[in-house]
Amino acid sequence: MRKLISIISITILGAGVAAYAASSPVSNGSSGTGTAMVQQDATWILHGTVVDSENVPVIGAGVINLNTKTGDITNNDGKFGVSVKVGDRLEVSCIGYSTKEIVVTSQDNIVVILENDSELLEEVVVMGYGTQKKKLVTGSTVNVTSDKIAAVNPVDALGSLQSQAAGLSITQNSGQPGESYKVFIRGLGTLGASEPIYVIDGVPGGDITAIAPNDIESIDVLKDAASSAIYGARAANGVILVTTKQGKAGKISVTYDGYYGVQNANTNGFTPLNAKQYMEIINKSYEIAGNGENYYDFASLIPKQYAMIQNGTWNGTNWFKESLNKNAPVTNHSVNITGGSEISRFALGFTYYSQEGTIGLPAKPNYDRYTVRFNSDYSLLRKNNKDIIRFGENVTFTKTDKSGVANGNNYNNSIRDLIVACPLLPAYNEEGDLYIYKDMVADGWDFNQDFKNPLAFIKFNDGNNDTQKWRIHSNFFLEAQPIAGLTLKSSLGLQYEHSDYRKYVPAYDLSANNGKPNNKVTQSQHWATRWSWENTANYVRSFGLHNVDALVGMALEKWGFGNEVKIINSNSIFDDFEHAYIDNARSVDAATEIYGTPNDMGALRSFFGRINYNYNETYMLSLVMRVDGSSNFAKGHRTGYFPSVSAGWVITNEEFMKKTAGWLDFLKIRGSWGQNGNCDIKPFQYLTTDAFDAPYYPADKDTPVVGGYPNIIANPDVTWETSQQLDLGFDARLLRSRLGLSFDWYDKRTKDWLVDAPMPKVLGAKAPFINGGEVTNKGFEILLSWNDMINKDFSYGASLTFSKNKNKVTRIANSEGLIQGEPNILAQNTDRLYRAQVGYPIGYFYGYKTDGVIQNDADLQKYIAANCNGDAANSLQGAGLQAGDLKFVDVNGDGVVNQDDKTMIGDPHPDVNVGLSFNIAYKGFDFAVSGHGAFGQQIAKSYRHFSNRPDENYATDVYTKYWTGEGSTNRYPRFCDGKNTNMSEISQLWIEDGDFFKISNITLGYDLKRVAKFLPVSKFRIYVSAQNMFTFTNYSGMDPEIGYGDKDKWASGIDVGNYPSANVWMGGLSITF
């Protein structure tokens, strides 16, 4: 092994000068030929040997004369020779060792001792209520530093984690600017609140999307129960700790980071039918349904447009293309200032971010974010160069301004409207105005009046809306160290959020069936506050080789201060968005809607403690206990107890491992077990609450009276949801710390789900929350990294994250053992698509299995014999079964294909998530590429209302994908009307494999300071970057990264025409003064 390492090292370093890392004392003792008689100006060959701390020769070390830029590389015996003069400076370096610089004296033979580079192992990572050396961590965590975040130029912090954190699943809910992500740590663990808690600068409950990426110092993901147990009540789904940049003593440092880019939608080649294709396909669908040829006489229905189509002067409207906002701009400007002294330190940041949407014209979606951050701390009392009393604060203010198009289910979805709109309808009239109903009448356009100009609908219905939000996230702390090793800290967290929404919809007539006689104004406001108060005592002391770090604390948290008001009214006296305020629409009628509600209130009271012990940094033990009380539960059920234990062993510190020191630098095995809780439900579920939100008619049907009624059935026994997790893993550094390897295996069990109980509607009251289910997530994670520094000018690195997870429901508290999803998800009149059921993953797709397409009469008979007991009437299609129909599978084997044969037809959860990154730096140039992917998941996709709107447009693949005769395809049936059984049933026909890998970032930069030494800055980096330029997938939809799941948080992987992601070309500048 040592020879192999030697050969690899010499090969790598032979092209240049060696070395990464390290420092250590140098022995200037001669080895027999030393002399002090060399003249001062003479040049001679200095010979020497480079060894490690155990006197083993270091092979492949670079020895550079910094004065002459000449040098040598040590051979297999660690020896070198280099031309020198007295006073020259030599740099001795090698990967895995600390770089050493020495000054040449008159000796002609020296021995240089290099120490192992332990910098990576001595890194400090953020844990709950403190920090810890990375090598002593016994739980499973991921640390992402600011330079890694900045390297991918993310819109927000979560986007930067997609390729860098094993076990963290991050999926975009929508590609529209300002939208959020769906985030799971080690799988989906519940049907209720399932996302991790974000703790920003020590304050739980923050919004990570409100923090500018340039303001972040580090992100730490606590994945296992032991790491996150200190947060108890909030940590059942994991914890993400965000630390913003802090002030540092020293001269003031000013940095500027900015970029400008252009975006275009990733549509994966999606193209709707043009006018001629549309007329052909629509009439064909009616013919197949038995309505004869040329069902629609388009020449008489659209005479003007038909003539233009036939003579080739017009090919119809591609609505999707018309709405593209090509080269939509995105820009970011960020300034950070840090500085201070030993007495006071500060960090100030300002960021402006702006992004336009790539789809949505003429409305043009837009998102602006302004962030101001001020962090500082002050020493009130110092002694012996240490802070005895210290005070500080972390304050972040964020303002966002967002306008967008409808982006939801299959009914209220601008993207879907564009996809299915009729291409026979012009976008604009001859005057250049949007084509609306008066133009239809003028042209004699009398086709389906359910169709409308989707551009006009977007402009009128979605073009005048604005959501503004103001957030303050703050933390004020006082810290004292009365005696050595003891730190007392009190921290007060304050959060405030205010939002203001306005919308204006003018009166319009888009078609005979699409119009509004009056304008409409919507105005709403919401504000909310929450506070937390935490007090901790932390004692750190060493007793010889025994090291103890003990923490005790208490926390109070309260939320719910605030309210919401919303009014929708018609007949504004002004016909524009600028004056769209309720004060200008004062008339009240039956259509007026008024809402006003207080926020749900709640509180947590917590006590916690932790003991971290290690012996000589070799044997580690951590014990955590947290006790939480929640106001959401009744007395007797309010308190939850959440313990954890973890241990680790640094094996490489043992004497018997010394023989591996040549290739194994560090190896730690670790294991943990712990429990966390979840109490995130509506308050007062343990009481029967009364509502006064519905009228009744005691006397006559024309005179409503408002009365009260019980709106939920009480459940006084509802209590904590608990997540229990076992984790076993190891961390290793090999080959002089160039190769890093981490592995984790886990078994995560979430029990006592907090879910809405299934309840018959005849009871007249809503269901309460109950503790109603259990699920397991089992899997493993691998993090593999390589970092190498050939010489001071050339370095490179690569990393791979790999995680595999299996989700399985083990208990649901009803006789059926299942919870149903919603119907009408893919299209109107379709059955329920997803469900949670014992023995299956949460939210799996439920429907009919298919076994291909019937190809000919022989194949038909074979299918009938195997699945229908020899009788076609027993098939799902009935006696009319024919070639070209789908083979619905008789799953239960009873010879009849019916509802009893429905089964699992897809799983929206990936089996595997991967992330890849590579970077290289050479003489001021830097290049980086990163990507992420998911494999093993399925997507349910439908871009049409196939069951009730037969005239909606198709994509061009309608010509190629459907069965046209024997051997043409075994995936899609013969082309037919959407009401045909082949199409109308939820089956594998609508399910596709969603595997993908995205090259999410490619960046090339150069630091001009390398050639422009005169610049009054320490760094002047320019760069170009491409984001989301390549997606490798077989998925037929626009974007395979689908987080959408309609109304239920636990559903996902449903594509009904979701807003796709954008590819971006950008150029940027990073300056440090």
SVG drawing of the C-alpha trace seen along z (x, -y; Angstrom):
<svg xmlns="http://www.w3.org/2000/svg" viewBox="-91 -56 126 75">
<polyline fill="none" stroke="black" stroke-width="0.4" points="0.0,0.0 2.8,-2.4 4.5,-1.8 1.3,-2.3 0.8,-5.6 4.3,-6.6 3.8,-6.0 0.5,-7.9 2.0,-10.8 5.1,-11.1 2.9,-10.8 0.5,-13.5 3.2,-15.8 5.6,-15.3 3.9,-17.8 4.4,-20.7 5.5,-21.4 4.0,-19.4 1.7,-20.0 -1.1,-20.5 -1.1,-21.3 0.9,-21.6 3.4,-23.0 5.8,-21.7 9.2,-22.2 12.2,-21.8 15.3,-20.1 18.3,-22.0 20.7,-19.3 23.1,-18.2 23.6,-14.6 27.3,-14.5 28.3,-17.0 27.0,-20.2 29.4,-23.1 29.5,-26.7 32.2,-27.7 30.0,-28.5 30.5,-32.1 27.5,-34.4 26.9,-35.0 27.8,-31.5 25.2,-29.1 25.3,-25.4 23.0,-22.4 21.4,-21.9 20.6,-18.3 18.1,-17.1 15.6,-14.6 11.9,-15.1 10.4,-12.9 7.2,-12.8 6.8,-13.0 7.7,-9.3 10.8,-9.7 9.3,-7.9 10.5,-9.4 7.9,-11.6 7.7,-10.6 6.7,-13.1 7.1,-16.3 7.7,-19.4 10.7,-21.6 10.6,-25.0 13.1,-27.8 10.7,-30.8 13.4,-33.2 14.3,-31.4 11.1,-29.5 13.2,-26.3 12.7,-23.1 12.7,-19.4 10.5,-16.5 11.6,-14.0 12.3,-10.4 11.4,-7.1 13.8,-7.8 12.4,-11.3 15.6,-12.9 15.9,-16.1 18.4,-18.5 17.8,-22.2 20.0,-25.1 20.2,-27.8 22.0,-30.7 22.2,-31.8 18.9,-33.6 16.8,-31.9 13.3,-30.8 12.3,-27.2 8.7,-26.0 8.3,-22.3 4.9,-20.8 3.1,-17.6 -0.5,-16.5 -1.8,-15.6 1.0,-17.5 1.3,-21.1 3.3,-23.3 6.6,-24.5 8.7,-27.4 12.4,-27.6 15.3,-30.1 18.5,-28.7 21.6,-28.9 25.1,-27.7 24.3,-24.0 24.4,-21.8 22.3,-18.9 19.2,-19.2 16.3,-17.2 12.8,-18.6 10.1,-17.2 6.5,-17.6 3.5,-17.2 0.2,-15.6 -2.3,-18.2 -5.1,-18.0 -7.0,-21.1 -9.9,-19.1 -10.3,-17.1 -10.1,-20.2 -12.9,-22.0 -15.7,-23.2 -19.3,-22.6 -22.5,-24.1 -24.6,-21.8 -27.8,-22.6 -26.9,-25.3 -23.2,-25.2 -20.3,-24.0 -18.2,-20.9 -15.0,-19.6 -16.0,-17.8 -13.9,-14.8 -15.8,-14.4 -19.3,-14.5 -21.1,-11.3 -24.3,-12.0 -25.0,-12.3 -24.6,-15.8 -23.8,-17.7 -21.9,-21.0 -22.0,-23.3 -19.9,-26.4 -20.3,-29.8 -17.8,-29.2 -19.7,-26.1 -22.9,-28.0 -21.5,-30.8 -19.9,-28.4 -23.3,-27.5 -24.8,-31.1 -28.1,-30.0 -31.4,-31.9 -31.8,-30.8 -30.0,-28.7 -32.0,-25.5 -31.0,-25.5 -27.4,-25.3 -27.9,-22.1 -29.3,-19.9 -26.0,-18.5 -24.1,-18.7 -26.2,-17.0 -26.7,-13.3 -30.1,-12.3 -31.6,-15.6 -34.4,-15.5 -35.1,-19.0 -37.7,-19.2 -39.1,-22.4 -42.8,-22.9 -42.8,-25.2 -40.4,-27.0 -42.2,-30.3 -40.1,-33.0 -40.5,-33.2 -41.9,-29.7 -40.7,-27.3 -39.3,-23.7 -40.5,-20.5 -37.8,-19.3 -37.5,-16.0 -34.7,-14.6 -34.4,-10.9 -37.8,-10.4 -41.4,-11.5 -42.2,-10.7 -45.8,-11.8 -49.0,-12.9 -49.0,-16.3 -46.2,-18.7 -43.3,-16.9 -40.6,-19.5 -37.6,-20.1 -37.4,-23.0 -35.1,-25.8 -33.1,-27.4 -31.6,-30.7 -28.9,-32.2 -30.2,-30.2 -33.9,-31.1 -36.3,-28.2 -39.0,-28.7 -37.4,-31.0 -37.9,-31.1 -34.7,-30.0 -35.9,-31.5 -36.0,-34.9 -32.2,-34.7 -30.0,-35.9 -27.4,-33.2 -24.5,-35.7 -25.4,-36.4 -24.9,-32.8 -21.7,-31.6 -22.7,-28.0 -25.6,-25.5 -25.6,-22.5 -28.1,-19.7 -28.8,-17.5 -30.1,-14.2 -30.3,-11.7 -32.3,-11.8 -29.3,-12.2 -28.0,-15.3 -31.5,-16.9 -32.8,-15.6 -31.8,-18.8 -34.6,-20.5 -37.1,-17.8 -40.6,-19.0 -39.7,-20.5 -37.2,-18.0 -39.1,-14.9 -38.4,-15.7 -34.8,-16.9 -33.2,-20.3 -31.4,-22.7 -29.2,-25.2 -28.4,-28.5 -25.6,-30.7 -25.3,-34.1 -22.0,-35.9 -20.6,-37.3 -18.2,-40.2 -14.5,-39.5 -11.8,-41.5 -9.4,-43.2 -9.5,-45.7 -12.8,-46.3 -13.5,-44.0 -15.9,-44.9 -17.1,-42.4 -19.4,-42.9 -21.0,-40.0 -23.3,-40.6 -24.5,-39.0 -26.9,-39.5 -28.4,-36.7 -31.0,-35.8 -33.4,-32.8 -35.5,-30.7 -38.0,-28.0 -37.0,-24.3 -39.8,-22.8 -38.2,-19.5 -39.3,-20.2 -43.0,-20.4 -45.0,-21.5 -48.8,-21.7 -50.7,-20.9 -51.0,-23.6 -54.3,-24.5 -54.3,-21.9 -53.2,-19.1 -55.7,-20.1 -58.7,-20.0 -57.6,-16.6 -57.1,-15.1 -60.2,-16.5 -62.4,-15.2 -60.6,-11.9 -61.4,-11.5 -65.1,-12.1 -65.1,-9.6 -63.5,-6.9 -66.2,-7.6 -68.9,-6.8 -69.9,-10.3 -69.0,-10.0 -66.5,-11.8 -65.8,-15.5 -67.9,-16.0 -67.0,-19.7 -67.5,-21.7 -64.6,-24.1 -65.2,-26.0 -68.5,-27.2 -67.6,-27.5 -64.5,-29.7 -64.8,-30.9 -62.2,-33.7 -59.5,-31.7 -60.3,-28.5 -59.6,-30.2 -56.2,-31.5 -55.3,-28.0 -56.1,-26.5 -54.2,-29.0 -51.2,-28.8 -51.2,-32.4 -51.8,-31.4 -51.0,-28.2 -52.9,-28.9 -51.8,-30.1 -49.1,-28.4 -50.3,-29.8 -47.5,-28.3 -44.9,-30.0 -46.8,-33.3 -46.6,-33.4 -42.9,-32.7 -40.9,-35.6 -37.7,-34.9 -34.4,-36.0 -36.1,-36.9 -33.7,-38.9 -32.4,-37.8 -30.0,-39.9 -28.4,-40.0 -26.4,-42.6 -24.9,-41.9 -22.6,-43.9 -21.2,-42.6 -19.0,-44.6 -17.3,-43.0 -14.8,-44.3 -14.2,-45.4 -11.9,-45.1 -11.4,-42.8 -14.1,-44.9 -16.8,-45.1 -17.3,-43.3 -19.9,-43.7 -21.2,-42.3 -23.5,-44.3 -25.1,-43.0 -27.4,-44.2 -28.8,-42.1 -31.1,-42.9 -32.4,-40.1 -34.8,-40.3 -36.2,-37.7 -38.7,-37.6 -40.7,-34.5 -40.0,-32.7 -43.7,-32.0 -46.8,-34.2 -46.9,-37.0 -48.6,-39.3 -48.7,-39.3 -44.9,-38.8 -44.4,-37.2 -41.8,-38.9 -40.1,-38.5 -38.0,-41.0 -36.3,-40.5 -34.5,-43.0 -32.5,-41.8 -30.7,-43.9 -28.7,-42.1 -26.9,-43.5 -25.0,-41.2 -22.8,-42.5 -21.4,-41.7 -19.8,-43.8 -17.5,-42.9 -18.9,-44.6 -16.2,-43.2 -12.9,-41.6 -10.1,-40.0 -6.9,-38.4 -7.9,-38.9 -11.1,-37.0 -14.7,-38.2 -16.3,-37.9 -19.6,-39.6 -20.7,-39.9 -23.8,-41.2 -24.9,-41.0 -27.7,-40.7 -28.5,-39.2 -31.1,-41.0 -32.3,-40.3 -35.0,-42.3 -36.5,-41.0 -39.0,-42.5 -40.3,-40.6 -42.6,-41.7 -44.1,-39.1 -46.6,-38.9 -47.4,-35.8 -49.8,-33.7 -52.1,-30.9 -50.1,-27.8 -52.1,-25.2 -54.3,-22.2 -55.8,-21.2 -58.5,-23.9 -56.7,-27.1 -53.5,-26.8 -52.3,-29.3 -49.6,-26.9 -52.2,-24.2 -54.5,-26.7 -51.8,-27.7 -51.1,-24.0 -54.6,-23.0 -56.0,-26.2 -57.5,-26.0 -55.0,-26.9 -57.9,-28.0 -58.4,-31.2 -56.2,-34.2 -54.1,-35.8 -54.6,-39.4 -57.0,-41.2 -56.0,-43.3 -55.5,-46.3 -53.0,-44.4 -55.3,-44.1 -56.0,-40.8 -58.6,-38.8 -61.8,-38.6 -65.5,-37.9 -66.3,-41.0 -63.7,-39.9 -65.2,-36.4 -68.6,-37.9 -67.1,-40.2 -65.2,-37.2 -68.1,-34.8 -65.9,-32.6 -68.5,-30.1 -66.5,-27.1 -66.6,-25.8 -67.4,-28.9 -65.8,-27.3 -62.5,-28.3 -61.1,-31.7 -57.9,-33.6 -55.6,-32.4 -53.3,-35.4 -56.3,-37.7 -57.4,-35.6 -53.9,-35.8 -53.8,-39.5 -57.2,-40.2 -57.4,-37.6 -53.7,-37.3 -52.0,-40.4 -52.9,-42.7 -51.8,-41.2 -49.1,-41.9 -48.0,-40.3 -45.6,-42.2 -44.1,-40.7 -42.0,-42.2 -40.1,-39.9 -37.9,-40.7 -35.9,-37.8 -33.9,-38.8 -32.0,-37.4 -30.6,-39.3 -28.2,-37.6 -26.3,-38.2 -23.4,-35.9 -21.3,-35.7 -18.3,-33.6 -18.1,-34.0 -15.5,-31.3 -13.2,-29.4 -15.1,-26.9 -18.6,-28.1 -20.7,-30.0 -24.2,-31.4 -26.3,-32.6 -29.7,-34.2 -31.2,-34.6 -34.4,-36.4 -35.7,-35.7 -38.3,-38.0 -40.0,-37.4 -42.5,-39.5 -44.2,-39.1 -46.6,-41.3 -48.1,-40.6 -50.2,-42.7 -52.0,-41.3 -54.0,-43.2 -55.6,-42.0 -57.7,-43.7 -59.8,-42.0 -61.5,-44.2 -64.8,-43.4 -64.3,-41.4 -65.9,-39.3 -63.6,-36.7 -66.2,-34.4 -69.9,-33.6 -69.2,-31.4 -66.3,-33.4 -66.9,-36.8 -67.3,-39.0 -69.8,-41.9 -68.2,-43.8 -64.7,-44.5 -63.4,-43.0 -61.0,-44.1 -59.4,-41.9 -57.4,-43.3 -56.0,-41.4 -53.5,-41.9 -52.0,-39.5 -49.5,-40.0 -48.0,-37.6 -45.4,-37.6 -43.7,-35.0 -41.1,-35.1 -38.7,-32.7 -36.6,-33.0 -33.8,-30.5 -31.4,-30.3 -28.5,-27.9 -25.5,-27.1 -22.6,-25.3 -19.6,-24.0 -16.5,-22.7 -13.6,-21.2 -10.8,-18.7 -9.7,-16.3 -6.4,-15.0 -7.4,-13.1 -11.1,-13.2 -13.0,-16.0 -16.5,-17.0 -18.9,-19.4 -22.2,-19.7 -25.2,-21.9 -28.5,-22.5 -31.2,-24.9 -34.8,-26.0 -36.8,-27.5 -40.2,-29.3 -41.8,-29.9 -45.1,-31.6 -46.8,-32.4 -50.2,-33.5 -50.1,-37.2 -51.8,-38.8 -54.7,-38.4 -55.8,-38.3 -58.5,-40.3 -59.6,-39.9 -62.3,-41.6 -63.4,-40.9 -65.8,-43.3 -67.0,-44.5 -67.7,-47.8 -64.6,-49.8 -65.0,-53.4 -61.5,-53.2 -60.8,-50.8 -57.1,-50.1 -54.8,-48.2 -53.2,-51.4 -56.5,-52.3 -57.5,-48.7 -58.3,-49.3 -61.5,-48.4 -62.1,-52.0 -62.8,-52.5 -65.3,-49.7 -67.7,-50.4 -71.0,-49.0 -72.0,-45.8 -74.1,-43.1 -74.5,-39.3 -71.2,-38.8 -69.2,-40.7 -66.9,-38.5 -65.5,-39.6 -63.1,-37.6 -61.4,-38.5 -59.8,-36.0 -57.2,-35.9 -54.1,-33.7 -54.0,-30.3 -52.1,-30.7 -49.9,-28.3 -46.9,-27.9 -44.1,-25.5 -42.2,-25.1 -39.0,-23.1 -36.2,-21.9 -33.2,-20.2 -29.7,-18.9 -26.7,-17.4 -23.5,-15.8 -20.6,-15.3 -17.7,-13.3 -14.6,-12.1 -11.4,-10.4 -8.3,-11.7 -10.5,-12.5 -10.7,-8.8 -13.8,-7.5 -16.9,-9.8 -20.3,-9.6 -23.2,-12.0 -26.4,-11.9 -29.3,-14.3 -32.7,-14.7 -35.4,-17.2 -38.8,-17.6 -41.4,-19.6 -44.9,-20.8 -47.3,-21.9 -50.5,-23.9 -51.9,-21.9 -52.7,-18.9 -54.9,-18.4 -53.6,-18.3 -52.1,-14.9 -50.9,-14.6 -49.0,-17.9 -45.6,-16.7 -43.3,-14.8 -39.9,-13.2 -37.3,-12.9 -34.0,-11.1 -31.0,-10.3 -27.6,-8.6 -24.7,-8.5 -21.2,-7.2 -18.1,-7.2 -14.6,-5.7 -11.6,-7.2 -10.0,-3.9 -6.9,-5.5 -5.9,-6.8 -5.3,-3.3 -1.7,-1.9 -2.7,1.2 -3.7,-1.1 -0.3,-2.8 0.6,-0.4 -2.1,-2.0 -0.9,-5.5 0.7,-5.6 -2.7,-5.5 -5.4,-5.9 -5.3,-9.2 -8.5,-9.1 -11.3,-6.6 -14.2,-7.1 -17.1,-4.7 -20.2,-6.0 -23.8,-5.1 -26.8,-6.8 -30.4,-6.3 -32.9,-8.9 -36.4,-10.2 -37.9,-13.5 -41.4,-14.9 -44.0,-16.7 -46.9,-18.8 -47.7,-20.8 -51.5,-20.7 -54.4,-23.1 -55.0,-24.1 -57.9,-22.9 -58.3,-19.5 -59.0,-18.1 -62.1,-20.3 -65.4,-20.5 -65.2,-23.9 -68.2,-25.9 -68.3,-27.8 -70.6,-30.6 -69.8,-30.6 -72.9,-29.1 -76.5,-30.4 -79.6,-28.4 -83.3,-29.1 -85.6,-28.5 -88.6,-30.4 -88.4,-30.6 -85.8,-29.9 -85.5,-33.6 -84.4,-34.7 -81.1,-33.3 -80.1,-33.4 -76.5,-32.9 -76.2,-30.2 -73.5,-28.2 -72.7,-24.5 -69.9,-22.1 -67.4,-22.1 -65.0,-19.4 -65.5,-16.3 -63.3,-16.4 -60.3,-14.1 -58.9,-14.7 -56.4,-11.8 -54.5,-13.3 -50.8,-13.6 -47.3,-13.8 -46.2,-12.3 -42.8,-10.7 -39.9,-9.9 -37.4,-7.3 -34.2,-6.7 -31.2,-4.3 -28.1,-5.4 -24.8,-3.6 -22.0,-5.1 -18.3,-5.9 -16.1,-8.8 -12.7,-8.3 -9.9,-10.4 -7.4,-8.5 -4.3,-9.2 -3.1,-12.2 -6.6,-13.4 -7.2,-13.8 -9.9,-11.2 -12.9,-11.6 -15.6,-9.0 -18.7,-9.0 -21.3,-6.3 -24.6,-6.1 -27.2,-3.4 -30.4,-4.4 -33.8,-3.1 -36.3,-5.9 -39.7,-5.1 -42.4,-7.7 -45.3,-6.6 -48.5,-8.2 -49.1,-10.3 -51.0,-13.4 -53.7,-13.1 -57.3,-14.1 -59.5,-11.1 -61.6,-9.7 -65.2,-10.8 -68.6,-10.3 -70.0,-13.6 -73.4,-12.6 -72.0,-13.4 -72.1,-17.1 -68.8,-18.0 -65.2,-18.0 -62.8,-15.2 -60.4,-16.0 -56.7,-15.1 -55.8,-11.7 -52.7,-9.7 -53.4,-7.5 -50.4,-5.8 -46.8,-4.7 -44.2,-4.7 -40.6,-3.5 -37.9,-5.0 -34.8,-2.8 -31.8,-3.5 -28.1,-4.4 -26.0,-7.4 -22.6,-7.8 -20.5,-11.0 -17.3,-10.6 -14.9,-13.5 -11.4,-14.0 -9.4,-17.2 -5.9,-17.6 -3.4,-20.4 -0.7,-19.8 1.1,-23.0 0.2,-26.5 -1.2,-27.3 -3.1,-24.1 -5.8,-22.3 -8.9,-20.3 -11.6,-18.5 -14.7,-16.3 -17.5,-15.0 -20.3,-12.4 -23.4,-12.1 -25.5,-9.0 -28.6,-8.2 -31.1,-5.4 -34.3,-5.4 -37.3,-3.0 -40.6,-4.4 -43.3,-2.0 -46.4,-2.6 -46.7,-0.1 -50.0,-1.1 -53.0,-3.2 -55.7,-3.5 -58.8,-2.4 -60.2,0.9 -59.2,0.5 -55.6,-0.4 -55.6,-3.3 -56.2,-7.0 -57.5,-8.1 -56.3,-11.0 -58.5,-13.4 -60.4,-12.5 -60.3,-14.6 -56.6,-15.3 -55.4,-14.5 -58.7,-15.5 -62.4,-16.0 -64.4,-12.8 -61.2,-10.7 -60.9,-8.4 -58.6,-8.9 -55.0,-8.9 -52.9,-8.4 -53.3,-7.0 -51.5,-6.0 -51.9,-2.3 -50.3,0.2 -47.5,2.0 -46.9,-0.7 -45.1,-4.0 -46.9,-7.2 -48.7,-8.8 -48.2,-5.9 -50.2,-6.0 -53.2,-3.7 -55.0,-2.3 -55.0,0.4 -51.9,2.3 -51.5,2.7 -49.6,5.3 -49.2,3.6 -51.6,3.2 -53.6,6.0 -51.8,6.3 -54.0,8.7 -56.8,11.3 -54.5,14.0 -53.2,11.6 -56.8,10.7 -57.7,14.3 -54.6,14.9 -55.4,11.9 -59.1,12.9 -58.1,16.4 -55.5,15.2 -57.4,12.3 -61.1,12.5 -62.0,16.2 -62.4,16.6 -65.1,13.9 -64.4,10.4 -67.3,9.1 -65.2,9.6 -62.6,7.2 -62.7,3.6 -63.6,2.4 -66.5,5.0 -67.6,7.1 -66.3,4.5 -62.7,5.3 -60.5,5.1 -57.0,4.9 -55.4,1.6 -57.0,1.7 -55.0,1.8 -54.5,5.0 -55.8,4.2 -54.4,6.9 -56.6,9.2 -54.4,8.7 -56.5,10.8 -56.9,13.6 -60.7,14.0 -61.2,13.8 -62.9,10.4 -61.1,7.0 -62.8,4.5 -62.2,2.1 -60.9,5.0 -57.9,5.2 -56.6,1.8 -53.1,1.8 -49.9,-0.2 -48.9,-1.5 -46.2,-4.0 -44.2,-5.6 -43.5,-9.3 -40.6,-8.9 -37.1,-8.4 -35.3,-5.2 -32.0,-7.0 -30.8,-10.6 -27.4,-11.6 -25.3,-14.8 -22.0,-15.3 -19.6,-18.2 -16.2,-18.9 -13.9,-22.0 -10.5,-23.0 -8.3,-26.1 -5.2,-27.1 -3.4,-30.4 -6.4,-32.5 -8.8,-30.5 -11.5,-28.5 -14.0,-26.0 -16.8,-24.2 -19.6,-21.9 -22.3,-20.4 -25.4,-18.3 -28.1,-16.4 -30.5,-13.6 -33.2,-11.3 -33.9,-7.7 -36.6,-5.1 -39.6,-7.5 -42.7,-7.7 -44.7,-10.8 -48.4,-10.9 -48.9,-13.2 -51.8,-14.6 -51.8,-18.0 -55.4,-17.7 -58.9,-17.5 -59.3,-14.3 -62.6,-13.1 -64.8,-16.2 -63.2,-18.6 -62.7,-16.6 -61.8,-19.7 -58.7,-20.7 -55.5,-20.7 -52.9,-17.9 -49.2,-17.8 -47.6,-16.8 -46.6,-13.3 -50.3,-12.4 -49.2,-11.4 -46.5,-9.0 -47.3,-7.5 -50.7,-5.9 -51.2,-2.4 -51.9,-2.3 -51.5,1.3 -49.7,4.5 -46.2,3.8 -46.5,0.0 -46.4,-0.4 -47.0,1.7 -47.3,-1.3 -50.2,-3.5 -53.6,-2.2 -55.4,-3.2 -56.3,-6.8 -59.7,-7.4 -62.0,-9.8 -61.1,-10.6 -64.2,-9.0 -63.2,-5.6 -62.2,-3.2 -58.6,-3.0 -58.2,-6.7 -60.7,-7.5 -59.5,-5.1 -56.5,-5.8 -53.9,-3.3 -50.3,-2.9 -51.1,-4.7 -50.8,-8.0 -47.7,-7.0 -44.1,-7.5 -40.7,-6.9 -39.3,-10.2 -35.6,-9.4 -33.4,-12.4 -30.0,-14.0 -29.6,-17.8 -26.3,-19.6 -27.4,-22.4 -24.4,-24.7 -21.3,-25.2 -19.1,-28.2 -15.8,-29.5 -14.1,-32.4 -10.9,-34.3 -9.3,-36.6 -8.0,-39.6 -5.9,-40.5 -3.5,-37.9 -2.5,-40.1 -3.7,-43.5 -1.6,-43.9 -2.3,-47.6 -6.0,-47.1 -6.7,-48.4 -8.5,-45.2 -7.5,-41.8 -9.8,-39.9 -11.4,-40.9 -13.1,-37.8 -15.2,-37.8 -17.1,-34.7 -19.7,-33.3 -22.1,-30.6 -24.8,-28.4 -27.5,-26.8 -29.9,-24.0 -28.7,-23.8 -28.8,-20.0 -31.4,-17.5 -31.0,-13.8 -34.3,-12.1 -36.8,-9.9 -39.7,-11.7 -42.0,-13.2 -43.2,-16.2 -41.5,-19.6 -39.6,-19.1 -39.2,-15.8 -38.5,-17.6 -42.0,-17.5 -42.9,-18.4 -46.5,-19.2 -49.1,-17.1 -52.4,-19.1 -54.0,-19.8 -52.3,-17.1 -48.8,-17.8 -48.0,-14.1 -48.7,-13.8 -46.2,-14.6 -45.0,-13.7 -48.2,-15.0 -47.6,-16.9 -50.8,-18.6 -48.8,-21.3 -46.6,-22.7 -44.5,-25.8 -41.1,-24.4 -37.7,-25.4 -35.5,-27.8 -32.1,-27.6 -29.9,-30.6 -26.8,-32.2 -25.2,-34.7 -22.1,-36.8 -20.9,-38.0 -18.4,-39.9 -17.0,-39.3 -14.7,-41.9 -13.1,-42.0 -11.7,-45.3"/>
</svg>
